[in-house]
Every structure is written in C-alpha cells, then in structure tokens.
Amino acid sequence: MKFPKIILLFLSAGILFVFFYWMNTKDSTSNIHLKKEIAELKQYIEDVYTINPYEFNIASLEHYNDSAYQSITERLDSDKPQLVLYIPENACLDCIINEYEKLKTLPNCMQDRIFIMVSYPRKRDVMMWISSHKYIYPVYNNPYFGMSAFGSKNQLTLFVVNKTGIPANFLILKRDLHNMSDDYYKMIIPKFEKYSGITPVEEVISNDQKSEVEFTGKHNFGLLHLKNKGFTVFEFENISSVPFVIKDIKTNCGCTVPEWDRKPVAKGEKAKVTVEFAAMQKGVFSKRITVFSNAKDSPHTLTITGNVE
C-alpha cells in the first residue's frame, strides 16, 4: 500500500517538528542548569569573600584536649601554619566524616598542626560534643563565633592561621562542593612543607620502614566510684633506629577517651598514650584500646580493667 505524497510530507514535517522541539527543550534545560550552577558559584564566591577573618578572634579560643600545647597562643607561637576545620553546630555529618578522613591522609608534617574549632556557649556542651566525636585532633572552642555574621550560617569551613592570629585561605565545604577540598589540600601542603623542611624522621616514615617498641599493655584501676573518672598513661619505648609514630587510636567504648603524642619518637624515647575512663555503670569492666602505628606488630592492644561500685 502506497501513502499519498501529501501524507508522507505531513509525517516528515511532524517528525522534524518533534525533533527540533526536543532539541530546543534540551538546550533550554541545559541553559537552566548552567545558569543555576553559575548562580551557586557566584553565591559561593560571595560567601567566601564576605568572611571577616577578625570574627574568628583566634586569641579567645578555649583549649580542651590539646596534648601538645597548653594554649592556642603557645600553638601559634611555634611560628608554623595551622590548618583549622571549623565544625558548626548541626553541620552535615557525612560532610564532617568525609573531611575528617581526608585530614588523616595529609602528610606527617601537617598532622600535629591540625585542630578542630567549634562554637558552643557552654563548656558542658563542648565536653559532650568531644565525648561523642572521637576525633584524633585537638579541639578548641570559640563561644562567641557562632553569633558572628559568618558563624550563624552554620558552614563547615577550612582555613589556615599562623602566628599573626589572622585566618586566611578560606574554603567553605558545602555539601555539593565537597570535592573542592582535594585541590585545596594540594594548594596548602607546600605551605606546611616549607616550614617543616621534611626532616630525616619524616623521610624514614614515608618510606614505610617499621619501628620496634616495648610497652606494658595492661592497667588495673582497681575500685572506682560511680560517675568518677580514672586516668592512666601507657608508654611506648622505641628500641629501633626507625622513628616511631602513632597514627591513630580506636576504643571499643565511648567511656574510654585516649590522648597521645603525635610527633615521631626517636630511638630510646617514649610515646605516651593517656587514657581517661568514665565510670558510668556499676560492675566489673574490661576495655580495649587499639593503637595503630608504624611499628612492626601494629596494631597493639591496650587493656584497662577495674570494678565500679
């Protein structure tokens, strides 16, 4: 059966119309997405450039769990740049975890120059936050920053601060821009290496050579009273020529909080691991602390035991 030419003509015209309509719609959708991306980028740039670094008021930071320095002033007096991760209240948990894991992969020359900044009005809130987030980095609190123009936006932020106390190199870690931090770290790593100068200790560690240590892995607190706290210190003595460094520590209970030396330890010296135990339940207890390091037998297990009445 043959179609009249007029019908074929109409069919062809219809097909062409549908094709061009689809192309125009596609281009229009692409233009909408492009305009949206441009608008978001402009807003991001505006947010970054409107940050007032003096609102951070670095000098007023309250020290909580920094085992290497007694205060923020002492930390900044080292005349080396510090990388700060500002974690606001109610920040995206997945974003926090994502950046925290990235921080742990940064070079050894940076690890003891990273700290976390929060903004809580009460000390109790800070302590509760610290106990519920087992981060390896020191935590400082600025109770006034949350009320500032930028702090009230609840934006997860990275920045660098040095002896001047004036923050710089801001990066806002928005949910849809979290991959930007990869390039950010590449940019700032040379700033830290410049001041550290890659020592022989770091070179040895970077070559994945293994150290050897001696330590006593058990401590018995004996009798503890309910709601009290117990403290003990485990020491790792380096008996090899390869510097010993603790990379991370995990616990099997939120009632056990470890603090440790993050700097490489030379032969004959000792790395200390301070363990705090909060007696929150009555009865006999046994808690494990797992220490990850560059030692041959890593990870090592520490054990604390006792009885709470």
Stockholm file with secondary structure:
# STOCKHOLM 1.0

chainA/1-309         MKFPKIILLFLSAGILFVFFYWMNTKDSTSNIHLKKEIAELKQYIEDVYTINPYEFNIASLEHYNDSAYQSITERLDSDKPQLVLYIPENACLDCIINEYEKLKTLPNCMQDRIFIMVSYPRKRDVMMWISSHKYIYPVYNNPYFGMSAFGSKNQLTLFVVNKTGIPANFLILKRDLHNMSDDYYKMIIPKFEKYSGITPVEEVISNDQKSEVEFTGKHNFGLLHLKNKGFTVFEFENISSVPFVIKDIKTNCGCTVPEWDRKPVAKGEKAKVTVEFAAMQKGVFSKRITVFSNAKDSPHTLTITGNVE
#=GR chainA/1-309 SS CCCCHHHHHHHHHHHHHHHHHHHHHHHHHHHHHHHHHHHHHHHHHHHHHTCCGGGGCGGGCEECSCSSCSSHHHHHTTCSCEEEEECCTTCCHHHHHHHHHHHHTSCHHHHTTEEEEECCSSHHHHHHHHHHCCCSSCEEECTTGGGSTTGGGCCCEEEEECTTCCCEEEEECCGGGTTHHHHHHHHHHHHHHHHHCCCHHHHHHHTTCCBCEEECCEEEEEEECTTCEEEEEEEEEECSSSCBCEEEEEESSTTEEEEECCSCBCTTCEEEEEEEEECCSCEEEEEEEEEEESBTTCSEEEEEEEEEC
#=GC SS_cons         CCCCHHHHHHHHHHHHHHHHHHHHHHHHHHHHHHHHHHHHHHHHHHHHHTCCGGGGCGGGCEECSCSSCSSHHHHHTTCSCEEEEECCTTCCHHHHHHHHHHHHTSCHHHHTTEEEEECCSSHHHHHHHHHHCCCSSCEEECTTGGGSTTGGGCCCEEEEECTTCCCEEEEECCGGGTTHHHHHHHHHHHHHHHHHCCCHHHHHHHTTCCBCEEECCEEEEEEECTTCEEEEEEEEEECSSSCBCEEEEEESSTTEEEEECCSCBCTTCEEEEEEEEECCSCEEEEEEEEEEESBTTCSEEEEEEEEEC
//
